[in-house]
Amino acid sequence: MKHSILITGAGSGLGRGLGHCLAEQGHSIIATDVDSARASETAASIQSKGGTAQSFGLDVTSEASVAETIVKLGRVDVLINNAGLQHVASLEEFSTEKWDAIMDIIVKGSFLLSRSALPKMRSQGFGRIIHIGSIHSLVASPYKSAYTAAKHALVGLSKVLALETADCDITSNLICPAYIRTPLVDSQIADQARTRGISQEEVIEQVMLAPMPKKSFVTCEEVAAAVSYLMSPLAKNVTGQSITIDGGWTAQ
Ligand SMILES: NC(=O)c1ccc[n+]([C@@H]2O[C@H](COP(=O)([O-])OP(=O)(O)OC[C@H]3O[C@@H](n4cnc5c(N)ncnc54)[C@H](O)[C@@H]3O)[C@@H](O)[C@H]2O)c1
């Protein structure tokens, strides 16, 4: 079955990568991002490869922006809450502004999008809500207090959604990847190299991939494969779960 898939934060990294992978499978992509130019670049690039895509500027933290966008759309079969932000600092040095921004984008944004998409999904009799969690939905790392708190909060939000949609063919799940090579991670590599006084290659080996027995970055294709499974009719009883793609990180 071909689906209409709304992706937040689709102007970069994983959101853009998922747009491409899922369009290649014949699905129709609604690429949204707070940076509307980058969302439209994603849609144009999907179209140039023969895929179907439209784009919208959408700030997930704004109730008005979310409501205005949802009202313009036809079917939304699948919602991928992907927009995210990272900030690395010790708790004592963590600014309230950064804390609020991360919590707003990841937690409030996923709440607002899910709340707006649900009536459409209920009237369609089908829906899949997929939250992009993280390994930090399950474990912590120092200097990532807001991100870890926000990604853990998504687990709770997703479970409540799963229970509240149990009466129909709607599910809510998390995908929890370890590191994916996106602009969000590239900037962390550069920051950590600077603060630790080591090379970027050393940051990759000694910091990023150190907790991953498999020692390789997760790819957008691997996350898209998990999305494909969760969208499928055979996953109708998989709800309130976290699918972890972590190279063995949490097996230790
Ligand atoms: N890269 C990784 O290693 C990794 C690992 C696990 C989970 N994730 C998660 O994947 C998701 C995507 O991360 P990425 O690595 O592609 O990051 P990225 O920085 O490349 O992309 C994030 C996108 O979110 C958009 N965005 C930011 N604020 C927004 C807002 N208010 N409204 C709408 N869009 C907004 C940005 O404009 C950007 O296009 C995030 O939720 C992140 O936590 C990433």
The ligand as an ORCA input file, in Angstrom:
! r2SCAN-3c Opt
* xyz 0 1
  N      22.090     12.181     13.685
  C      22.051     11.274     14.646
  O      23.055     10.641     15.006
  C      20.777     10.941     15.305
  C      20.706      9.783     16.104
  C      19.509      9.479     16.735
  C      18.407     10.291     16.560
  N      18.509     11.404     15.781
  C      17.329     12.233     15.634
  O      17.004     12.350     14.271
  C      16.273     13.563     14.079
  C      16.899     14.334     12.917
  O      18.229     14.678     13.284
  P      19.353     15.010     12.209
  O      20.576     14.349     12.689
  O      18.845     14.746     10.851
  O      19.512     16.594     12.469
  P      19.647     17.834     11.461
  O      20.119     18.953     12.311
  O      20.428     17.444     10.258
  O      18.136     18.080     11.016
  C      17.166     18.548     11.914
  C      16.119     19.305     11.132
  O      15.108     19.743     12.072
  C      14.720     21.037     11.681
  N      14.109     21.767     12.783
  C      14.724     22.337     13.852
  N      13.837     23.014     14.592
  C      12.626     22.839     14.005
  C      11.320     23.288     14.296
  N      11.057     24.082     15.343
  N      10.302     22.925     13.459
  C      10.562     22.147     12.380
  N      11.776     21.723     12.039
  C      12.793     22.057     12.853
  C      16.014     21.700     11.230
  O      15.752     22.865     10.432
  C      16.671     20.575     10.463
  O      16.291     20.590      9.090
  C      16.341     14.307     15.412
  O      15.142     14.093     16.127
  C      17.502     13.662     16.122
  O      17.416     13.756     17.500
  C      19.653     11.740     15.134
*
